[in-house]
C-alpha cells in the first residue's frame, strides 16, 4: 500500500512540476528564492478540499494563491509576493505520504548520489531539470520510507526539462 501511495504521489508531483512551467508565449519565470543549501526551498500541501484549505491557510498565514495554468486542482502559494510552495487536490484519501518538502542543495546530482549511498531510494526519473532553466529537482524516499525532495537552482548540465 505504501509503495502504491508513494507512486501516485510521485506521479502527481511530476505532473504538477510539468504544469508549473510557463507556455512558450510567457516571459521567462524568475528563479525561486535562493534560501541557501540545507534550507527548505519549496513545499507541497495536499488536500481533499482545495477551497477550504486555501481559506484556512490564507487566514492563518496571510498566504495568497495563484492559479496554476492547465489545472483547477492546484495553486501556487505566495507569501509576501514570493512563491513558496504549491497546494493541490489529493487523488484519494490523504496519507502520511502526501505532501513533500524540497530542501535546497548546491549540486542535485551529487546530492542524489549521496542520498542513495546513505540508504535512500531515488525515485525513478529523478533528478531532472525544471522548465525554463529555473533549476533541477530530485525526489527520494529516506531510509525509513519518508518522501523528501531536493532542489538546486543550477540545472543539470546537458540535460533537458521534461516536455509538456
C-alpha positions in Angstrom: 0.0 0.0 0.0 2.8 2.4 0.9 4.6 1.9 -2.4 1.3 2.4 -4.4 0.5 5.6 -2.5 4.0 6.9 -3.0 3.9 6.0 -6.7 0.6 8.0 -7.0 2.3 10.9 -5.1 5.3 10.9 -7.4 3.1 10.9 -10.5 1.1 13.8 -9.2 4.2 15.7 -8.1 5.8 15.1 -11.5 2.6 16.2 -13.3 2.4 19.3 -11.2 6.1 20.1 -11.8 5.5 19.8 -15.5 2.4 22.0 -15.4 4.2 24.7 -13.4 6.3 25.6 -16.5 5.1 28.6 -18.4 3.9 28.3 -22.0 6.1 29.3 -24.9 4.5 32.7 -25.1 5.1 33.6 -21.4 8.1 35.6 -20.3 10.8 33.6 -18.6 10.0 32.7 -15.0 12.5 34.1 -12.4 14.5 31.6 -10.3 12.9 30.7 -7.0 14.3 32.5 -3.9 17.9 31.5 -3.0 17.4 30.3 0.6 20.8 28.6 0.7 21.8 24.9 0.8 20.3 22.9 3.6 17.2 25.1 3.9 13.6 24.5 2.8 13.2 25.9 -0.7 9.7 24.7 -1.6 6.9 22.5 -0.3 3.7 20.9 -1.4 0.5 20.6 0.6 -2.1 18.0 -0.4 -5.7 18.5 0.5 -9.1 16.9 -0.1 -10.8 20.3 -0.2 -8.7 22.9 -2.1 -11.2 25.8 -1.4 -11.4 25.1 2.3 -7.6 24.7 2.6 -6.8 27.8 0.7 -9.2 29.7 3.0 -7.6 28.2 6.1 -4.0 28.8 5.2 -4.8 32.2 3.8 -6.4 33.3 7.1 -3.8 31.6 9.2 -0.6 32.7 7.5 -1.8 35.5 5.2 -0.9 33.5 2.1 -2.3 34.3 -1.3 -2.8 31.8 -4.1 -2.1 32.0 -7.8 -3.7 29.6 -10.2 -1.5 27.0 -11.9 -2.1 27.1 -15.7 -3.8 24.0 -17.0 -5.5 22.7 -13.9 -8.1 23.8 -11.3 -6.6 21.2 -8.9 -3.5 23.2 -7.8 -2.5 26.7 -6.8 0.9 28.3 -6.1 1.3 29.5 -2.6 2.5 33.1 -2.4 3.8 34.8 0.8 4.8 38.5 0.7 5.0 38.4 -3.1 7.2 35.3 -3.2 6.1 31.9 -4.4 6.9 29.4 -1.7 5.0 26.2 -2.5 2.1 24.5 -4.0 -1.3 23.4 -2.7 -3.0 20.7 -4.7 -6.0 18.4 -4.6 -5.4 14.9 -3.4 -6.1 11.9 -5.6 -8.0 9.9 -3.0 -7.6 9.9 0.8 -4.7 11.8 2.5 -2.0 9.6 3.9 1.3 10.2 5.7 3.0 10.2 2.3 1.1 13.2 0.8 3.0 16.5 0.6 6.7 16.9 0.3 9.3 19.4 1.4 12.2 20.4 -1.0 15.5 21.2 0.6 17.9 23.4 -1.4 21.2 21.8 -2.4 24.1 23.0 -4.5 24.5 20.0 -6.8 21.4 17.9 -7.5 23.3 15.0 -9.0 25.9 14.8 -6.2 23.2 15.1 -3.5 21.1 12.4 -5.1 24.1 10.1 -5.3 25.0 10.9 -1.7 21.4 10.2 -0.6 21.4 6.9 -2.4 24.8 6.0 -0.7 23.2 6.8 2.7 20.3 4.3 2.1 17.7 6.5 0.3 15.9 5.4 -2.8 15.9 8.0 -5.6 12.6 7.8 -7.4 13.0 6.6 -11.0 13.0 9.6 -13.4 14.7 11.9 -10.9 16.7 14.2 -10.8 15.6 16.3 -13.7 15.7 19.9 -14.9 12.7 22.1 -14.3 11.3 24.1 -17.3 12.9 27.4 -18.4 16.2 26.8 -16.6 14.9 27.5 -13.1 16.9 24.6 -11.6 16.5 20.9 -11.1 14.7 18.7 -8.6 15.1 15.2 -7.2 12.7 13.1 -5.2 13.6 10.3 -2.9 12.4 8.1 -0.1 14.7 8.3 3.0 15.8 5.0 4.5 12.6 4.8 6.6 10.4 5.4 3.5 9.5 9.1 4.0 9.5 11.2 0.8 11.8 14.2 0.6 12.6 16.4 -2.3 15.8 18.3 -3.2 16.0 21.5 -5.3 19.0 23.0 -7.0 19.0 26.5 -8.6 21.5 25.1 -11.1 20.1 22.9 -13.8 21.8 19.6 -14.7 24.4 20.3 -17.5 23.4 18.9 -20.9 20.0 17.7 -19.6 16.6 18.9 -20.7 13.5 19.5 -18.8 10.6 17.0 -19.4 8.5 18.1 -22.3 4.9 19.3 -21.7 
